[in-house]
């Protein structure tokens, strides 16, 4: 949703088919970018990222990956440069095909399941009514974080967006 919002706000049409996904090419803050929506299962998203990276001549440091994070409260963002997969199977897949985790991440908090419930079922379940009311702002903040990254760099984006409370 955040990648779609970024594309929409930037006038980048996500109409091209390829790399096991849907993507668009355009400009964000004077930078040529590709926004890719993998169409694989999340656990296999590395295949889509690897295909696009190889075809476009990208290295891990060129990538910004949006992903959910159960260790952050719903709606909280955290920008992180590099690192492991932290148990996230989508990141595990991307790290495996890229040979490491040296890319930027925009973590979007989804919170933990109540009372130790099943994590997989939780992250695949629909948003609650309260979460749906906040979702537009969460997605907007995540998309804005990418613009900040490009304009001002990772440190400023971290200062501006990490742990921001959604209201």
ZATI-117824 format. One line per 10 residues: number of its first residue (from 1); their letters; for each residue x, y negated, z of N, C-alpha, C, O, CB. Coordinates in steps of 0.001 Angstrom, whole numbers, padded with zeros to 6 digits. Glycine has a CB too. Layout:
NUM> A> X:Y:Z:X:Y:Z:X:Y:Z:X:Y:Z:X:Y:Z  ...
//
This chain:
1> XXXXXXXXXX> 000823:001192:000000:000000:000000:000000:000867:-001255:000000:000539:-002240:-000662:-000936:000002:001204  001964:-001220:000736:002848:-002385:000796:003528:-002614:-000554:003659:-003756:-000994:003906:-002204:001904  003955:-001553:-001205:004585:-001689:-002524:003569:-002196:-003542:003903:-003020:-004394:005182:-000337:-002990  002351:-001719:-003461:001307:-002200:-004366:001033:-003682:-004125:000852:-004443:-005076:000014:-001381:-004185  001003:-004085:-002876:000777:-005498:-002552:001924:-006358:-003069:001693:-007433:-003622:000616:-005687:-001031  003153:-005896:-002893:004320:-006619:-003391:004224:-006799:-004902:004483:-007884:-005422:005620:-005878:-003020  003854:-005741:-005598:003705:-005813:-007057:002607:-006797:-007435:002791:-007629:-008324:003394:-004421:-007642  001491:-006705:-006775:000353:-007581:-007065:000727:-009046:-006849:000475:-009891:-007708:-000854:-007208:-006184  001324:-009337:-005709:001693:-010720:-005388:002743:-011274:-006340:002834:-012487:-006532:002206:-010804:-003965  003531:-010392:-006935:004623:-010806:-007814:004267:-010704:-009289:005086:-011023:-010151:005844:-009975:-007536
11> XXXXXXXXXX> 003063:-010266:-009578:002636:-010133:-010968:003323:-009004:-011709:003471:-009059:-012930:002877:-011408:-011691  003742:-007985:-010982:004397:-006833:-011600:003362:-005727:-011768:002828:-005211:-010787:005613:-006340:-010743  003085:-005369:-013012:002086:-004332:-013300:002703:-002954:-013087:003743:-002626:-013658:001545:-004469:-014754  002050:-002166:-012267:002515:-000789:-012010:001785:000141:-012983:000872:000873:-012602:002254:-000356:-010500  002211:000092:-014240:001522:000842:-015293:002399:001849:-016012:001894:002676:-016771:000959:-000103:-016290  003685:001794:-015790:004575:002723:-016481:004570:004067:-015770:004558:004133:-014541:006009:002157:-016557  004579:005122:-016544:004645:006479:-016006:006060:007007:-016204:006630:006859:-017286:003595:007417:-016692  006619:007607:-015193:007948:008198:-015305:008562:008380:-013943:008065:007849:-012950:008851:007343:-016176  009639:009125:-013896:010364:009367:-012646:009444:009985:-011589:009576:009711:-010396:010971:008053:-012116  008520:010814:-012045:007556:011455:-011143:006795:010411:-010328:006486:010613:-009153:008272:012440:-010201
21> XXXXXXXXXX> 006505:009298:-010985:005790:008237:-010303:005211:007233:-011274:005228:007426:-012489:006695:007543:-009330  004703:006169:-010712:004198:005021:-011450:005081:003857:-011032:005390:003695:-009852:002654:004742:-011163  005487:003041:-012010:006380:001946:-011651:006141:000728:-012541:005459:000795:-013564:007839:002397:-011751  006721:-000366:-012117:006693:-001600:-012878:008009:-002321:-012732:008723:-002151:-011744:005542:-002493:-012430  008324:-003128:-013725:009564:-003896:-013740:009197:-005370:-013812:008294:-005759:-014553:010487:-003479:-014938  009898:-006179:-013046:009641:-007612:-013062:010689:-008354:-012269:011774:-007834:-012008:008258:-007917:-012514  010360:-009570:-011888:011298:-010406:-011144:010701:-010805:-009806:009526:-011156:-009699:011674:-011656:-011954  011546:-010740:-008795:011229:-011238:-007459:012365:-012165:-007062:013517:-011740:-006984:011041:-010061:-006413  012052:-013415:-006814:013061:-014372:-006392:014321:-014295:-007248:015429:-014158:-006730:013411:-014145:-004941  014139:-014382:-008544:015239:-014396:-009515:015968:-013068:-009663:016943:-012989:-010410:016223:-015438:-009131
31> XXXXXXXXXX> 015527:-012041:-008982:016147:-010714:-009084:015256:-009808:-009914:014040:-009783:-009719:016394:-010097:-007675  015849:-009065:-010837:015071:-008057:-011551:014882:-006870:-010615:015836:-006379:-010013:015776:-007622:-012889  013646:-006421:-010502:013335:-005323:-009594:012470:-004283:-010293:011802:-004558:-011290:012628:-005845:-008335  012509:-003101:-009741:011607:-002023:-010128:010855:-001633:-008869:011461:-001369:-007830:012381:-000788:-010762  009543:-001598:-008963:008717:-001129:-007855:008189:000232:-008265:007489:000364:-009269:007543:-002137:-007514  008529:001235:-007485:008205:002627:-007791:007258:003188:-006747:007486:003055:-005545:009480:003480:-007866  006196:003814:-007219:005280:004546:-006349:005411:006018:-006686:004784:006481:-007639:003800:004054:-006514  006210:006772:-005932:006331:008201:-006226:004955:008875:-006203:004106:008546:-005375:007277:008881:-005211  004752:009804:-007105:003490:010539:-007166:003686:011988:-006728:002821:012836:-006944:002906:010489:-008587  004819:012255:-006120:005094:013574:-005554:004462:013636:-004169:003968:012629:-003663:006637:013859:-005485
41> XXXXXXXXXX> 004476:014798:-003566:004151:014857:-002151:005209:014020:-001425:006359:013959:-001858:004108:016351:-001617  004818:013382:-000327:005741:012527:000414:007024:013285:000765:008116:012720:000693:005069:011998:001692  006901:014548:001139:008073:015328:001539:009056:015555:000388:010193:015970:000613:007631:016662:002097  008621:015283:-000839:009462:015478:-002015:009744:014157:-002728:010158:014165:-003887:008801:016460:-002978  009532:013045:-002071:009676:011742:-002719:011094:011472:-003196:011296:010627:-004068:009251:010652:-001775  012063:012158:-002653:013444:011998:-003105:013623:012328:-004574:014470:011732:-005239:014356:012865:-002286  012840:013268:-005095:012945:013619:-006516:012609:012419:-007392:013284:012169:-008391:012012:014799:-006855  011579:011683:-007025:011177:010495:-007771:012236:009394:-007644:012612:008772:-008637:009809:009986:-007271  012704:009164:-006439:013720:008136:-006190:015015:008477:-006924:015645:007594:-007507:013986:007990:-004673  015419:009745:-006901:016656:010157:-007579:016546:009971:-009085:017487:009502:-009726:016982:011620:-007258
51> XXXXXXXXXX> 015403:010336:-009648:015208:010181:-011091:015300:008720:-011502:016001:008384:-012457:013857:010759:-011513  014597:007855:-010787:014632:006424:-011109:016034:005851:-010897:016518:005076:-011722:013609:005653:-010250  016675:006224:-009814:018018:005705:-009521:019005:006094:-010604:019794:005266:-011061:018507:006216:-008166  018963:007351:-011014:019890:007835:-012045:019621:007138:-013371:020550:006671:-014030:019770:009364:-012214  018382:007070:-013754:018007:006472:-015035:018349:004989:-015097:018766:004489:-016142:016525:006665:-015285  018176:004291:-013989:018382:002842:-013960:019775:002441:-013495:020089:001252:-013440:017359:002203:-013068  020613:003419:-013157:021968:003124:-012720:022033:002456:-011357:022901:001619:-011107:022638:002260:-013724  021109:002829:-010477:021069:002242:-009141:021868:003085:-008159:022020:004293:-008336:019621:002098:-008659  022366:002441:-007139:023011:003131:-006025:022136:002924:-004798:021254:002065:-004794:024477:002605:-005782  022378:003700:-003774:021535:003645:-002573:021415:002227:-002021:020340:001836:-001565:022097:004568:-001495
61> XXXXXXXXXX> 022481:001466:-002055:022464:000109:-001530:021535:-000839:-002276:021241:-001931:-001789:023836:-000441:-001555  021071:-000430:-003452:020136:-001243:-004232:018690:-001017:-003813:017803:-001754:-004243:020292:-000941:-005709  018439:-000016:-002986:017074:000414:-002694:016516:-000183:-001413:017231:-000388:-000432:017023:001906:-002606  015212:-000457:-001451:014431:-000798:-000263:013280:000193:-000236:012518:000288:-001198:013919:-002313:-000283  013152:000925:000850:012122:001959:000976:011147:001563:002078:011550:001310:003213:012756:003350:001277  009864:001513:001735:008812:001352:002742:008485:002731:003281:008404:003688:002510:007531:000653:002147  008295:002854:004594:007821:004129:005134:007137:003922:006476:007382:002950:007191:008985:005121:005281  006266:004881:006788:005576:004837:008075:006525:005292:009173:007477:006031:008927:004303:005719:008055  006246:004834:010394:007085:005202:011531:006199:005387:012758:005561:004444:013226:008181:004125:011793  006168:006613:013271:005318:006905:014429:005898:006352:015729:005190:006263:016732:005116:008407:014559
71> XXXXXXXXXX> 007170:005982:015720:007798:005462:016937:007584:003964:017124:008051:003387:018107:009276:005757:016915  006883:003336:016191:006532:001925:016319:005019:001821:016488:004274:002580:015869:007018:001102:015077  004564:000896:017315:003116:000692:017445:002508:000304:016098:003190:-000250:015235:002813:-000397:018501  001247:000594:015930:000581:000286:014677:000829:-001165:014272:000630:-002092:015059:-000919:000559:014791  001269:-001338:013020:001433:-002658:012442:002757:-003333:012690:003078:-004312:012016:000393:-003513:012934  003536:-002847:013631:004828:-003468:013901:005797:-003085:012787:005807:-001942:012332:005381:-003036:015294  006608:-004041:012350:007601:-003787:011312:008992:-003738:011911:009275:-004374:012926:007530:-004856:010221  009842:-002983:011273:011257:-003001:011626:012050:-002772:010348:011852:-001783:009643:011597:-001918:012714  012943:-003696:010067:013840:-003573:008920:015128:-002955:009429:015659:-003351:010466:014102:-004965:008224  015618:-001984:008687:016831:-001290:009110:017701:-001032:007890:017203:-000670:006824:016493:000042:009841
81> XXXXXXXXXX> 018991:-001219:008055:019952:-000935:006996:020612:000406:007292:021322:000553:008287:021016:-002070:006876  020375:001371:006428:021009:002678:006542:020501:003497:007713:019634:003069:008475:022483:002510:006663  021069:004689:007833:020731:005561:008938:020245:006925:008504:020208:007257:007319:019704:004920:009779  019877:007695:009494:019388:009046:009245:017908:009047:008916:017300:008001:008690:019649:009934:010447  017346:010242:008894:015938:010366:008533:015019:010311:009743:013815:010107:009586:015710:011652:007786  015553:010488:010941:014747:010389:012152:013559:011329:012189:012557:011041:012844:014267:009005:012311  013663:012455:011489:012567:013414:011475:011514:013135:010416:010570:013912:010272:011920:013441:012807  011652:012051:009676:010697:011698:008623:011042:012500:007372:012125:012344:006808:010716:010156:008325  010130:013347:006946:010426:014248:005834:010618:013530:004502:011387:013998:003662:009327:015254:005698  009949:012422:004293:010166:011648:003071:011572:011077:003030:012237:011131:001996:009142:010522:002961
91> XXXXXXXXXX> 012028:010528:004154:013398:010015:004219:014412:011146:004122:015469:010991:003510:013614:009230:005515  014091:012270:004720:014975:013436:004621:015189:013797:003143:016314:014063:002719:014377:014653:005404  014112:013801:002378:014184:014119:000955:015022:013084:000202:015863:013443:-000622:012774:014197:000353  014796:011816:000482:015560:010758:-000186:017034:010850:000193:017900:010772:-000677:014999:009365:000180  017327:011014:001476:018718:011138:001927:019414:012316:001260:020580:012229:000874:018773:011295:003449  018686:013412:001132:019279:014612:000539:019677:014374:-000915:020779:014748:-001316:018301:015787:000628  018808:013764:-001706:019120:013578:-003126:020117:012461:-003355:020846:012478:-004347:017858:013293:-003903  020162:011485:-002449:021121:010390:-002604:022456:010678:-001923:023424:009944:-002122:020535:009112:-002048  022514:011729:-001131:023742:012058:-000429:023976:011205:000806:025110:011080:001268:024898:011918:-001354  022926:010622:001340:023041:009799:002555:021913:008801:002632:021040:008753:001766:024385:009068:002597
101> XXXXXXXXXX> 021945:008008:003680:020862:007075:003934:021258:005620:003849:020734:004795:004597:020294:007337:005259  022176:005283:002950:022685:003911:002869:021784:003011:002024:022226:002431:001032:024095:003912:002294  020524:002903:002425:019575:002020:001755:018801:001275:002835:018818:001652:004006:018608:002819:000805  018128:000220:002419:017329:-000563:003361:015970:000088:003535:015409:000650:002594:017173:-002026:002879  015452:000006:004743:014129:000554:005037:013273:-000531:005655:013752:-001353:006436:014222:001782:005981  012029:-000523:005302:011044:-001338:005995:010096:-000343:006637:009238:000255:005988:010291:-002353:005021  010288:-000193:007938:009476:000746:008710:008175:000054:009089:008173:-001080:009567:010238:001248:009983  007076:000753:008870:005762:000211:009189:005157:001100:010269:004870:002273:010033:004836:000138:007914  004971:000537:011438:004486:001308:012577:003068:001825:012385:002165:001098:011971:004547:000470:013819  002905:003100:012698:001569:003712:012684:001213:004253:014061:000095:004725:014267:001498:004841:011637
111> XXXXXXXXXX> 002145:004193:015006:001897:004700:016349:001931:006209:016404:002042:006887:015383:000572:004206:016854  001834:006713:017605:001847:008163:017832:000433:008678:018008:-000465:007931:018396:002700:008520:019064  000238:009956:017721:-001088:010530:017963:-001401:010525:019459:-000502:010671:020286:-001171:011970:017401  -002665:010359:019798:-003014:010344:021226:-002767:011689:021889:-002984:012743:021291:-004470:009948:021408  -002312:011636:023130:-002150:012818:023987:-001362:013948:023330:-001736:015114:023449:-003501:013335:024391  -000265:013608:022632:000608:014631:022059:-000026:015425:020939:000339:016582:020730:001045:015565:023122  -000956:014847:020218:-001627:015530:019114:-000674:015836:017968:000482:015415:017974:-002780:014691:018609  -001167:016563:017002:-000388:016984:015837:000000:015766:014995:-000870:015035:014521:-001190:018000:014982  001298:015550:014810:001801:014385:014100:001383:014414:012632:000931:013400:012101:003321:014311:014215  001525:015559:011973:001177:015639:010551:-000287:015305:010329:-000617:014538:009425:001483:017033:009999
121> XXXXXXXXXX> -001155:015863:011132:-002588:015581:010999:-002864:014104:011277:-003700:013489:010615:-003414:016473:011961  -002169:013547:012244:-002363:012144:012616:-001996:011195:011474:-002774:010304:011134:-001533:011811:013851  -000806:011386:010879:-000366:010452:009835:-001164:010625:008544:-001179:009726:007703:001123:010643:009551  -001816:011756:008381:-002642:011978:007194:-004107:011603:007411:-004900:011633:006470:-002550:013424:006773  -004464:011254:008629:-005861:010935:008936:-006174:009491:008544:-005265:008670:008422:-006154:011160:010439  -007456:009179:008347:-007845:007801:008025:-007518:006844:009173:-007431:007253:010331:-009346:007734:007701  -007340:005579:008839:-007101:004560:009859:-008354:004390:010699:-009472:004583:010219:-006685:003211:009217  -008155:004028:011954:-009285:003731:012837:-009933:002417:012391:-009367:001682:011581:-008823:003645:014334  -011111:002132:012921:-011802:000885:012585:-010939:-000322:012963:-010840:-001279:012194:-013171:000811:013303  -010324:-000281:014127:-009466:-001390:014563:-008257:-001531:013643:-007889:-002647:013278:-009001:-001176:016020
131> XXXXXXXXXX> -007643:-000426:013267:-006492:-000473:012353:-006913:-001029:010991:-006182:-001821:010397:-005870:000938:012185  -008063:-000629:010500:-008547:-001139:009210:-008717:-002659:009252:-008469:-003332:008252:-009884:-000467:008833  -009131:-003197:010377:-009285:-004650:010507:-007930:-005362:010407:-007863:-006500:009941:-009965:-004996:011846  -006873:-004710:010834:-005533:-005314:010837:-004715:-004962:009604:-003676:-005574:009356:-004781:-004885:012068  -005166:-003991:008834:-004357:-003406:007765:-003909:-004417:006716:-002757:-004373:006284:-005127:-002313:007096  -004768:-005306:006304:-004411:-006293:005280:-003226:-007140:005735:-002317:-007406:004949:-005617:-007197:004956  -003230:-007561:006989:-002133:-008374:007521:-000842:-007550:007613:000242:-008062:007333:-002506:-008940:008911  -000956:-006301:007998:000217:-005418:008078:000863:-005278:006704:002078:-005420:006564:-000180:-004024:008630  000054:-005001:005703:000548:-004816:004335:001151:-006121:003810:002193:-006107:003155:-000593:-004336:003401  000507:-007226:004094:001012:-008537:003680:002380:-008810:004315:003295:-009269:003632:000010:-009650:004066
141> XXXXXXXXXX> 002522:-008534:005598:003806:-008741:006278:004906:-007870:005686:006030:-008334:005495:003666:-008450:007768  004592:-006619:005397:005599:-005711:004828:006059:-006207:003458:007254:-006193:003161:005033:-004275:004710  005123:-006643:002631:005490:-007162:001312:006308:-008451:001454:007275:-008652:000719:004223:-007419:000458  005934:-009303:002372:006674:-010548:002602:008091:-010277:003090:009004:-011054:002809:005937:-011422:003613  008280:-009188:003813:009618:-008844:004302:010588:-008609:003146:011765:-008956:003247:009555:-007598:005193  010108:-008026:002055:010984:-007795:000899:011403:-009125:000280:012566:-009309:-000078:010276:-006910:-000159  010464:-010040:000155:010791:-011358:-000396:011845:-012037:000479:012793:-012630:-000036:009517:-012244:-000503  011686:-011952:001778:012659:-012531:002712:014025:-011857:002552:015055:-012531:002557:012160:-012390:004173  014032:-010544:002413:015291:-009819:002198:016034:-010366:000981:017236:-010625:001039:015023:-008311:002018  015306:-010538:-000116:015945:-011005:-001346:016415:-012453:-001237:017493:-012792:-001724:014987:-010865:-002514
151> XXXXXXXXXX> 015623:-013299:-000609:015959:-014722:-000526:017055:-015015:000481:017967:-015798:000215:014737:-015517:-000171  016957:-014372:001654:017793:-014792:002775:018719:-013710:003328:019546:-013992:004196:016925:-015282:003867  018592:-012491:002844:019464:-011426:003303:018869:-010615:004439:017863:-010986:005043:020770:-011996:003732  019522:-009504:004707:018988:-008539:005659:018938:-009088:007083:017969:-008838:007799:019818:-007278:005630  019956:-009826:007507:019971:-010319:008887:018816:-011277:009154:018144:-011176:010181:021298:-011013:009185  018588:-012197:008237:017485:-013146:008416:016148:-012419:008371:015246:-012732:009148:017531:-014248:007335  016011:-011450:007467:014759:-010681:007391:014522:-009915:008691:013395:-009849:009181:014792:-009700:006192  015578:-009344:009242:015441:-008645:010526:014986:-009617:011613:014088:-009302:012395:016778:-007976:010932  015607:-010802:011664:015237:-011799:012669:013779:-012224:012523:013072:-012406:013514:016147:-013021:012563  013346:-012376:011289:011997:-012875:011036:010905:-011821:011207:009788:-012148:011606:011927:-013434:009655
161> XXXXXXX> 011220:-010559:010907:010153:-009552:010838:010235:-008435:011871:009208:-007847:012210:010154:-008945:009498  011425:-008125:012381:011500:-007008:013320:010690:-007298:014579:010827:-008340:015219:012959:-006715:013688  009857:-006343:014894:009033:-006382:016112:007993:-007497:016115:007462:-007837:017173:009920:-006538:017313  007692:-008071:014950:006651:-009095:014858:005326:-008459:015247:004996:-007362:014796:006577:-009713:013418  004589:-009138:016067:003290:-008657:016502:002234:-009094:015494:002142:-010273:015150:002950:-009179:017921  001450:-008151:015030:000372:-008427:014085:-000810:-008980:014860:-001240:-008399:015857:-000031:-007146:013286  -001331:-010105:014395:-002507:-010671:015081:-003585:-011008:014084:-004650:-011494:014467:-002128:-011923:015885
//
